[in-house]
Amino acid sequence: MTASPAPAVTQFQRRRIEAEILAEVHAALCESMPGPQAVALVARATARAARAAGAAFAAAAPGGPGLEHFAGVVEAWRAGGALDVQDVRLDGRTLRLTVTRCAYAGLYIAEMGLSPELAQALSCSRDEAFARGYSPCLRMERSRTIAQGAPRCEFLFRWDARVSEPTPGT
């Protein structure tokens, strides 16, 4: 008898599982250090994972990383109803999008009772790290987030081709 394949886990489901574990790690860290330091450690670990995920996404880009390929990640971010995204505009060297609803913020803050600072570390801090992991040519701008109490998250990604891509193996 052949085992059935494991069901696919959405990114949202994966983040829920990670948040449950990281919230416990955060609580343990808070037993031996101030809360802001514990949040900073969680954010650093989360950013490392996000950079690695960005690099993996770039490695799957046919013909190498580029803004058009990167824009495809928006669909993965939306999967499972995790985000409501509007005004997606890809124009030459820029990608703009507006997140009007973030289920991650709702999960972390409302459902799990985590602080906005920890929610920011678990979710929002991933975005820029993911972009940097994807390519040194990619820069992200976002002033405020829903997790911080803003009504929306406005993203601007800029592709600067003058920055050189690393040579494989260097």
MODELLER restraints for C-alpha pairs under 7 A, 6 or more apart:
rsr = mdl.restraints
at = mdl.atoms
rsr.add(forms.Gaussian(group=physical.xy_distance, feature=features.Distance(at['CA:10:A'], at['CA:79:A']), mean=6.71, stdev=0.5))
rsr.add(forms.Gaussian(group=physical.xy_distance, feature=features.Distance(at['CA:10:A'], at['CA:80:A']), mean=6.48, stdev=0.5))
rsr.add(forms.Gaussian(group=physical.xy_distance, feature=features.Distance(at['CA:12:A'], at['CA:80:A']), mean=6.78, stdev=0.5))
rsr.add(forms.Gaussian(group=physical.xy_distance, feature=features.Distance(at['CA:12:A'], at['CA:82:A']), mean=6.04, stdev=0.5))
rsr.add(forms.Gaussian(group=physical.xy_distance, feature=features.Distance(at['CA:19:A'], at['CA:122:A']), mean=6.81, stdev=0.5))
rsr.add(forms.Gaussian(group=physical.xy_distance, feature=features.Distance(at['CA:26:A'], at['CA:38:A']), mean=5.87, stdev=0.5))
rsr.add(forms.Gaussian(group=physical.xy_distance, feature=features.Distance(at['CA:26:A'], at['CA:39:A']), mean=6.78, stdev=0.5))
rsr.add(forms.Gaussian(group=physical.xy_distance, feature=features.Distance(at['CA:26:A'], at['CA:42:A']), mean=6.81, stdev=0.5))
rsr.add(forms.Gaussian(group=physical.xy_distance, feature=features.Distance(at['CA:29:A'], at['CA:38:A']), mean=5.54, stdev=0.5))
rsr.add(forms.Gaussian(group=physical.xy_distance, feature=features.Distance(at['CA:30:A'], at['CA:38:A']), mean=5.91, stdev=0.5))
rsr.add(forms.Gaussian(group=physical.xy_distance, feature=features.Distance(at['CA:39:A'], at['CA:118:A']), mean=5.85, stdev=0.5))
rsr.add(forms.Gaussian(group=physical.xy_distance, feature=features.Distance(at['CA:39:A'], at['CA:121:A']), mean=6.63, stdev=0.5))
rsr.add(forms.Gaussian(group=physical.xy_distance, feature=features.Distance(at['CA:42:A'], at['CA:121:A']), mean=6.41, stdev=0.5))
rsr.add(forms.Gaussian(group=physical.xy_distance, feature=features.Distance(at['CA:43:A'], at['CA:121:A']), mean=4.37, stdev=0.5))
rsr.add(forms.Gaussian(group=physical.xy_distance, feature=features.Distance(at['CA:43:A'], at['CA:122:A']), mean=6.45, stdev=0.5))
rsr.add(forms.Gaussian(group=physical.xy_distance, feature=features.Distance(at['CA:43:A'], at['CA:125:A']), mean=6.60, stdev=0.5))
rsr.add(forms.Gaussian(group=physical.xy_distance, feature=features.Distance(at['CA:46:A'], at['CA:122:A']), mean=6.37, stdev=0.5))
rsr.add(forms.Gaussian(group=physical.xy_distance, feature=features.Distance(at['CA:46:A'], at['CA:126:A']), mean=6.46, stdev=0.5))
rsr.add(forms.Gaussian(group=physical.xy_distance, feature=features.Distance(at['CA:47:A'], at['CA:125:A']), mean=6.45, stdev=0.5))
rsr.add(forms.Gaussian(group=physical.xy_distance, feature=features.Distance(at['CA:47:A'], at['CA:126:A']), mean=5.34, stdev=0.5))
rsr.add(forms.Gaussian(group=physical.xy_distance, feature=features.Distance(at['CA:47:A'], at['CA:129:A']), mean=5.39, stdev=0.5))
rsr.add(forms.Gaussian(group=physical.xy_distance, feature=features.Distance(at['CA:50:A'], at['CA:126:A']), mean=5.33, stdev=0.5))
rsr.add(forms.Gaussian(group=physical.xy_distance, feature=features.Distance(at['CA:50:A'], at['CA:129:A']), mean=5.60, stdev=0.5))
rsr.add(forms.Gaussian(group=physical.xy_distance, feature=features.Distance(at['CA:50:A'], at['CA:130:A']), mean=4.72, stdev=0.5))
rsr.add(forms.Gaussian(group=physical.xy_distance, feature=features.Distance(at['CA:51:A'], at['CA:129:A']), mean=4.98, stdev=0.5))
rsr.add(forms.Gaussian(group=physical.xy_distance, feature=features.Distance(at['CA:51:A'], at['CA:130:A']), mean=4.64, stdev=0.5))
rsr.add(forms.Gaussian(group=physical.xy_distance, feature=features.Distance(at['CA:51:A'], at['CA:132:A']), mean=6.44, stdev=0.5))
rsr.add(forms.Gaussian(group=physical.xy_distance, feature=features.Distance(at['CA:51:A'], at['CA:133:A']), mean=4.02, stdev=0.5))
rsr.add(forms.Gaussian(group=physical.xy_distance, feature=features.Distance(at['CA:52:A'], at['CA:133:A']), mean=6.11, stdev=0.5))
rsr.add(forms.Gaussian(group=physical.xy_distance, feature=features.Distance(at['CA:53:A'], at['CA:130:A']), mean=6.45, stdev=0.5))
rsr.add(forms.Gaussian(group=physical.xy_distance, feature=features.Distance(at['CA:54:A'], at['CA:130:A']), mean=4.44, stdev=0.5))
rsr.add(forms.Gaussian(group=physical.xy_distance, feature=features.Distance(at['CA:54:A'], at['CA:131:A']), mean=6.16, stdev=0.5))
rsr.add(forms.Gaussian(group=physical.xy_distance, feature=features.Distance(at['CA:54:A'], at['CA:133:A']), mean=4.49, stdev=0.5))
rsr.add(forms.Gaussian(group=physical.xy_distance, feature=features.Distance(at['CA:54:A'], at['CA:134:A']), mean=4.18, stdev=0.5))
rsr.add(forms.Gaussian(group=physical.xy_distance, feature=features.Distance(at['CA:55:A'], at['CA:133:A']), mean=4.77, stdev=0.5))
rsr.add(forms.Gaussian(group=physical.xy_distance, feature=features.Distance(at['CA:55:A'], at['CA:134:A']), mean=4.62, stdev=0.5))
rsr.add(forms.Gaussian(group=physical.xy_distance, feature=features.Distance(at['CA:57:A'], at['CA:134:A']), mean=6.65, stdev=0.5))
rsr.add(forms.Gaussian(group=physical.xy_distance, feature=features.Distance(at['CA:58:A'], at['CA:64:A']), mean=6.75, stdev=0.5))
rsr.add(forms.Gaussian(group=physical.xy_distance, feature=features.Distance(at['CA:58:A'], at['CA:65:A']), mean=5.13, stdev=0.5))
rsr.add(forms.Gaussian(group=physical.xy_distance, feature=features.Distance(at['CA:58:A'], at['CA:134:A']), mean=5.14, stdev=0.5))
rsr.add(forms.Gaussian(group=physical.xy_distance, feature=features.Distance(at['CA:61:A'], at['CA:69:A']), mean=6.42, stdev=0.5))
rsr.add(forms.Gaussian(group=physical.xy_distance, feature=features.Distance(at['CA:65:A'], at['CA:135:A']), mean=6.86, stdev=0.5))
rsr.add(forms.Gaussian(group=physical.xy_distance, feature=features.Distance(at['CA:67:A'], at['CA:159:A']), mean=6.44, stdev=0.5))
rsr.add(forms.Gaussian(group=physical.xy_distance, feature=features.Distance(at['CA:77:A'], at['CA:83:A']), mean=6.66, stdev=0.5))
rsr.add(forms.Gaussian(group=physical.xy_distance, feature=features.Distance(at['CA:78:A'], at['CA:84:A']), mean=6.67, stdev=0.5))
rsr.add(forms.Gaussian(group=physical.xy_distance, feature=features.Distance(at['CA:82:A'], at['CA:102:A']), mean=6.23, stdev=0.5))
rsr.add(forms.Gaussian(group=physical.xy_distance, feature=features.Distance(at['CA:82:A'], at['CA:103:A']), mean=4.95, stdev=0.5))
rsr.add(forms.Gaussian(group=physical.xy_distance, feature=features.Distance(at['CA:82:A'], at['CA:104:A']), mean=6.66, stdev=0.5))
rsr.add(forms.Gaussian(group=physical.xy_distance, feature=features.Distance(at['CA:83:A'], at['CA:99:A']), mean=6.57, stdev=0.5))
rsr.add(forms.Gaussian(group=physical.xy_distance, feature=features.Distance(at['CA:83:A'], at['CA:101:A']), mean=5.53, stdev=0.5))
rsr.add(forms.Gaussian(group=physical.xy_distance, feature=features.Distance(at['CA:83:A'], at['CA:102:A']), mean=4.80, stdev=0.5))
rsr.add(forms.Gaussian(group=physical.xy_distance, feature=features.Distance(at['CA:83:A'], at['CA:103:A']), mean=6.03, stdev=0.5))
rsr.add(forms.Gaussian(group=physical.xy_distance, feature=features.Distance(at['CA:84:A'], at['CA:99:A']), mean=5.68, stdev=0.5))
rsr.add(forms.Gaussian(group=physical.xy_distance, feature=features.Distance(at['CA:84:A'], at['CA:100:A']), mean=5.54, stdev=0.5))
rsr.add(forms.Gaussian(group=physical.xy_distance, feature=features.Distance(at['CA:84:A'], at['CA:101:A']), mean=4.99, stdev=0.5))
rsr.add(forms.Gaussian(group=physical.xy_distance, feature=features.Distance(at['CA:84:A'], at['CA:102:A']), mean=6.77, stdev=0.5))
rsr.add(forms.Gaussian(group=physical.xy_distance, feature=features.Distance(at['CA:85:A'], at['CA:97:A']), mean=6.77, stdev=0.5))
rsr.add(forms.Gaussian(group=physical.xy_distance, feature=features.Distance(at['CA:85:A'], at['CA:98:A']), mean=5.59, stdev=0.5))
rsr.add(forms.Gaussian(group=physical.xy_distance, feature=features.Distance(at['CA:85:A'], at['CA:99:A']), mean=4.47, stdev=0.5))
rsr.add(forms.Gaussian(group=physical.xy_distance, feature=features.Distance(at['CA:85:A'], at['CA:100:A']), mean=6.08, stdev=0.5))
rsr.add(forms.Gaussian(group=physical.xy_distance, feature=features.Distance(at['CA:86:A'], at['CA:97:A']), mean=6.18, stdev=0.5))
rsr.add(forms.Gaussian(group=physical.xy_distance, feature=features.Distance(at['CA:86:A'], at['CA:98:A']), mean=5.22, stdev=0.5))
rsr.add(forms.Gaussian(group=physical.xy_distance, feature=features.Distance(at['CA:86:A'], at['CA:99:A']), mean=6.34, stdev=0.5))
rsr.add(forms.Gaussian(group=physical.xy_distance, feature=features.Distance(at['CA:87:A'], at['CA:97:A']), mean=5.33, stdev=0.5))
rsr.add(forms.Gaussian(group=physical.xy_distance, feature=features.Distance(at['CA:87:A'], at['CA:98:A']), mean=5.98, stdev=0.5))
rsr.add(forms.Gaussian(group=physical.xy_distance, feature=features.Distance(at['CA:88:A'], at['CA:96:A']), mean=5.63, stdev=0.5))
rsr.add(forms.Gaussian(group=physical.xy_distance, feature=features.Distance(at['CA:88:A'], at['CA:97:A']), mean=4.35, stdev=0.5))
rsr.add(forms.Gaussian(group=physical.xy_distance, feature=features.Distance(at['CA:89:A'], at['CA:95:A']), mean=5.60, stdev=0.5))
rsr.add(forms.Gaussian(group=physical.xy_distance, feature=features.Distance(at['CA:89:A'], at['CA:96:A']), mean=5.13, stdev=0.5))
rsr.add(forms.Gaussian(group=physical.xy_distance, feature=features.Distance(at['CA:89:A'], at['CA:97:A']), mean=6.42, stdev=0.5))
rsr.add(forms.Gaussian(group=physical.xy_distance, feature=features.Distance(at['CA:90:A'], at['CA:96:A']), mean=6.55, stdev=0.5))
rsr.add(forms.Gaussian(group=physical.xy_distance, feature=features.Distance(at['CA:93:A'], at['CA:158:A']), mean=5.73, stdev=0.5))
rsr.add(forms.Gaussian(group=physical.xy_distance, feature=features.Distance(at['CA:93:A'], at['CA:159:A']), mean=4.92, stdev=0.5))
rsr.add(forms.Gaussian(group=physical.xy_distance, feature=features.Distance(at['CA:94:A'], at['CA:156:A']), mean=6.90, stdev=0.5))
rsr.add(forms.Gaussian(group=physical.xy_distance, feature=features.Distance(at['CA:94:A'], at['CA:157:A']), mean=5.57, stdev=0.5))
rsr.add(forms.Gaussian(group=physical.xy_distance, feature=features.Distance(at['CA:94:A'], at['CA:158:A']), mean=4.61, stdev=0.5))
rsr.add(forms.Gaussian(group=physical.xy_distance, feature=features.Distance(at['CA:94:A'], at['CA:159:A']), mean=6.23, stdev=0.5))
rsr.add(forms.Gaussian(group=physical.xy_distance, feature=features.Distance(at['CA:95:A'], at['CA:156:A']), mean=5.82, stdev=0.5))
rsr.add(forms.Gaussian(group=physical.xy_distance, feature=features.Distance(at['CA:95:A'], at['CA:157:A']), mean=5.04, stdev=0.5))
rsr.add(forms.Gaussian(group=physical.xy_distance, feature=features.Distance(at['CA:95:A'], at['CA:158:A']), mean=6.60, stdev=0.5))
rsr.add(forms.Gaussian(group=physical.xy_distance, feature=features.Distance(at['CA:96:A'], at['CA:155:A']), mean=5.59, stdev=0.5))
rsr.add(forms.Gaussian(group=physical.xy_distance, feature=features.Distance(at['CA:96:A'], at['CA:156:A']), mean=4.64, stdev=0.5))
rsr.add(forms.Gaussian(group=physical.xy_distance, feature=features.Distance(at['CA:96:A'], at['CA:157:A']), mean=6.39, stdev=0.5))
rsr.add(forms.Gaussian(group=physical.xy_distance, feature=features.Distance(at['CA:97:A'], at['CA:154:A']), mean=6.06, stdev=0.5))
rsr.add(forms.Gaussian(group=physical.xy_distance, feature=features.Distance(at['CA:97:A'], at['CA:155:A']), mean=5.32, stdev=0.5))
rsr.add(forms.Gaussian(group=physical.xy_distance, feature=features.Distance(at['CA:97:A'], at['CA:156:A']), mean=6.81, stdev=0.5))
rsr.add(forms.Gaussian(group=physical.xy_distance, feature=features.Distance(at['CA:98:A'], at['CA:152:A']), mean=6.69, stdev=0.5))
rsr.add(forms.Gaussian(group=physical.xy_distance, feature=features.Distance(at['CA:98:A'], at['CA:153:A']), mean=5.64, stdev=0.5))
rsr.add(forms.Gaussian(group=physical.xy_distance, feature=features.Distance(at['CA:98:A'], at['CA:154:A']), mean=4.51, stdev=0.5))
rsr.add(forms.Gaussian(group=physical.xy_distance, feature=features.Distance(at['CA:98:A'], at['CA:155:A']), mean=6.12, stdev=0.5))
rsr.add(forms.Gaussian(group=physical.xy_distance, feature=features.Distance(at['CA:99:A'], at['CA:152:A']), mean=5.52, stdev=0.5))
rsr.add(forms.Gaussian(group=physical.xy_distance, feature=features.Distance(at['CA:99:A'], at['CA:153:A']), mean=5.00, stdev=0.5))
rsr.add(forms.Gaussian(group=physical.xy_distance, feature=features.Distance(at['CA:99:A'], at['CA:154:A']), mean=6.44, stdev=0.5))
rsr.add(forms.Gaussian(group=physical.xy_distance, feature=features.Distance(at['CA:100:A'], at['CA:151:A']), mean=6.90, stdev=0.5))
rsr.add(forms.Gaussian(group=physical.xy_distance, feature=features.Distance(at['CA:100:A'], at['CA:152:A']), mean=4.73, stdev=0.5))
rsr.add(forms.Gaussian(group=physical.xy_distance, feature=features.Distance(at['CA:100:A'], at['CA:153:A']), mean=6.75, stdev=0.5))
rsr.add(forms.Gaussian(group=physical.xy_distance, feature=features.Distance(at['CA:101:A'], at['CA:152:A']), mean=6.96, stdev=0.5))
rsr.add(forms.Gaussian(group=physical.xy_distance, feature=features.Distance(at['CA:102:A'], at['CA:146:A']), mean=6.91, stdev=0.5))
rsr.add(forms.Gaussian(group=physical.xy_distance, feature=features.Distance(at['CA:104:A'], at['CA:123:A']), mean=6.94, stdev=0.5))
rsr.add(forms.Gaussian(group=physical.xy_distance, feature=features.Distance(at['CA:105:A'], at['CA:119:A']), mean=6.47, stdev=0.5))
rsr.add(forms.Gaussian(group=physical.xy_distance, feature=features.Distance(at['CA:105:A'], at['CA:146:A']), mean=6.82, stdev=0.5))
rsr.add(forms.Gaussian(group=physical.xy_distance, feature=features.Distance(at['CA:105:A'], at['CA:147:A']), mean=5.10, stdev=0.5))
rsr.add(forms.Gaussian(group=physical.xy_distance, feature=features.Distance(at['CA:108:A'], at['CA:114:A']), mean=5.50, stdev=0.5))
rsr.add(forms.Gaussian(group=physical.xy_distance, feature=features.Distance(at['CA:108:A'], at['CA:119:A']), mean=5.62, stdev=0.5))
rsr.add(forms.Gaussian(group=physical.xy_distance, feature=features.Distance(at['CA:109:A'], at['CA:115:A']), mean=6.11, stdev=0.5))
rsr.add(forms.Gaussian(group=physical.xy_distance, feature=features.Distance(at['CA:109:A'], at['CA:116:A']), mean=6.35, stdev=0.5))
rsr.add(forms.Gaussian(group=physical.xy_distance, feature=features.Distance(at['CA:109:A'], at['CA:119:A']), mean=6.58, stdev=0.5))
rsr.add(forms.Gaussian(group=physical.xy_distance, feature=features.Distance(at['CA:116:A'], at['CA:147:A']), mean=5.76, stdev=0.5))
rsr.add(forms.Gaussian(group=physical.xy_distance, feature=features.Distance(at['CA:116:A'], at['CA:148:A']), mean=6.09, stdev=0.5))
rsr.add(forms.Gaussian(group=physical.xy_distance, feature=features.Distance(at['CA:119:A'], at['CA:147:A']), mean=6.58, stdev=0.5))
rsr.add(forms.Gaussian(group=physical.xy_distance, feature=features.Distance(at['CA:120:A'], at['CA:147:A']), mean=6.25, stdev=0.5))
rsr.add(forms.Gaussian(group=physical.xy_distance, feature=features.Distance(at['CA:128:A'], at['CA:140:A']), mean=5.78, stdev=0.5))
rsr.add(forms.Gaussian(group=physical.xy_distance, feature=features.Distance(at['CA:131:A'], at['CA:138:A']), mean=6.02, stdev=0.5))
rsr.add(forms.Gaussian(group=physical.xy_distance, feature=features.Distance(at['CA:131:A'], at['CA:139:A']), mean=6.70, stdev=0.5))
rsr.add(forms.Gaussian(group=physical.xy_distance, feature=features.Distance(at['CA:131:A'], at['CA:140:A']), mean=6.88, stdev=0.5))
rsr.add(forms.Gaussian(group=physical.xy_distance, feature=features.Distance(at['CA:132:A'], at['CA:138:A']), mean=6.22, stdev=0.5))
rsr.add(forms.Gaussian(group=physical.xy_distance, feature=features.Distance(at['CA:132:A'], at['CA:139:A']), mean=6.90, stdev=0.5))
rsr.add(forms.Gaussian(group=physical.xy_distance, feature=features.Distance(at['CA:135:A'], at['CA:165:A']), mean=6.78, stdev=0.5))
rsr.add(forms.Gaussian(group=physical.xy_distance, feature=features.Distance(at['CA:136:A'], at['CA:163:A']), mean=6.59, stdev=0.5))
rsr.add(forms.Gaussian(group=physical.xy_distance, feature=features.Distance(at['CA:136:A'], at['CA:165:A']), mean=6.39, stdev=0.5))
rsr.add(forms.Gaussian(group=physical.xy_distance, feature=features.Distance(at['CA:137:A'], at['CA:159:A']), mean=5.41, stdev=0.5))
rsr.add(forms.Gaussian(group=physical.xy_distance, feature=features.Distance(at['CA:137:A'], at['CA:160:A']), mean=4.87, stdev=0.5))
rsr.add(forms.Gaussian(group=physical.xy_distance, feature=features.Distance(at['CA:137:A'], at['CA:161:A']), mean=5.82, stdev=0.5))
rsr.add(forms.Gaussian(group=physical.xy_distance, feature=features.Distance(at['CA:137:A'], at['CA:163:A']), mean=5.22, stdev=0.5))
rsr.add(forms.Gaussian(group=physical.xy_distance, feature=features.Distance(at['CA:137:A'], at['CA:164:A']), mean=6.91, stdev=0.5))
rsr.add(forms.Gaussian(group=physical.xy_distance, feature=features.Distance(at['CA:138:A'], at['CA:157:A']), mean=6.63, stdev=0.5))
rsr.add(forms.Gaussian(group=physical.xy_distance, feature=features.Distance(at['CA:138:A'], at['CA:158:A']), mean=5.67, stdev=0.5))
rsr.add(forms.Gaussian(group=physical.xy_distance, feature=features.Distance(at['CA:138:A'], at['CA:159:A']), mean=4.73, stdev=0.5))
rsr.add(forms.Gaussian(group=physical.xy_distance, feature=features.Distance(at['CA:138:A'], at['CA:160:A']), mean=6.38, stdev=0.5))
rsr.add(forms.Gaussian(group=physical.xy_distance, feature=features.Distance(at['CA:139:A'], at['CA:157:A']), mean=5.52, stdev=0.5))
rsr.add(forms.Gaussian(group=physical.xy_distance, feature=features.Distance(at['CA:139:A'], at['CA:158:A']), mean=5.18, stdev=0.5))
rsr.add(forms.Gaussian(group=physical.xy_distance, feature=features.Distance(at['CA:139:A'], at['CA:159:A']), mean=6.57, stdev=0.5))
rsr.add(forms.Gaussian(group=physical.xy_distance, feature=features.Distance(at['CA:140:A'], at['CA:155:A']), mean=7.00, stdev=0.5))
rsr.add(forms.Gaussian(group=physical.xy_distance, feature=features.Distance(at['CA:140:A'], at['CA:156:A']), mean=5.67, stdev=0.5))
rsr.add(forms.Gaussian(group=physical.xy_distance, feature=features.Distance(at['CA:140:A'], at['CA:157:A']), mean=4.46, stdev=0.5))
rsr.add(forms.Gaussian(group=physical.xy_distance, feature=features.Distance(at['CA:140:A'], at['CA:158:A']), mean=6.43, stdev=0.5))
rsr.add(forms.Gaussian(group=physical.xy_distance, feature=features.Distance(at['CA:141:A'], at['CA:155:A']), mean=5.94, stdev=0.5))
rsr.add(forms.Gaussian(group=physical.xy_distance, feature=features.Distance(at['CA:141:A'], at['CA:156:A']), mean=5.07, stdev=0.5))
rsr.add(forms.Gaussian(group=physical.xy_distance, feature=features.Distance(at['CA:141:A'], at['CA:157:A']), mean=6.38, stdev=0.5))
rsr.add(forms.Gaussian(group=physical.xy_distance, feature=features.Distance(at['CA:142:A'], at['CA:153:A']), mean=6.93, stdev=0.5))
rsr.add(forms.Gaussian(group=physical.xy_distance, feature=features.Distance(at['CA:142:A'], at['CA:154:A']), mean=5.79, stdev=0.5))
rsr.add(forms.Gaussian(group=physical.xy_distance, feature=features.Distance(at['CA:142:A'], at['CA:155:A']), mean=5.09, stdev=0.5))
rsr.add(forms.Gaussian(group=physical.xy_distance, feature=features.Distance(at['CA:142:A'], at['CA:156:A']), mean=6.57, stdev=0.5))
rsr.add(forms.Gaussian(group=physical.xy_distance, feature=features.Distance(at['CA:144:A'], at['CA:150:A']), mean=6.13, stdev=0.5))
rsr.add(forms.Gaussian(group=physical.xy_distance, feature=features.Distance(at['CA:144:A'], at['CA:153:A']), mean=6.21, stdev=0.5))
rsr.add(forms.Gaussian(group=physical.xy_distance, feature=features.Distance(at['CA:145:A'], at['CA:152:A']), mean=6.29, stdev=0.5))
rsr.add(forms.Gaussian(group=physical.xy_distance, feature=features.Distance(at['CA:145:A'], at['CA:153:A']), mean=4.80, stdev=0.5))
rsr.add(forms.Gaussian(group=physical.xy_distance, feature=features.Distance(at['CA:146:A'], at['CA:152:A']), mean=5.41, stdev=0.5))
rsr.add(forms.Gaussian(group=physical.xy_distance, feature=features.Distance(at['CA:146:A'], at['CA:153:A']), mean=6.03, stdev=0.5))
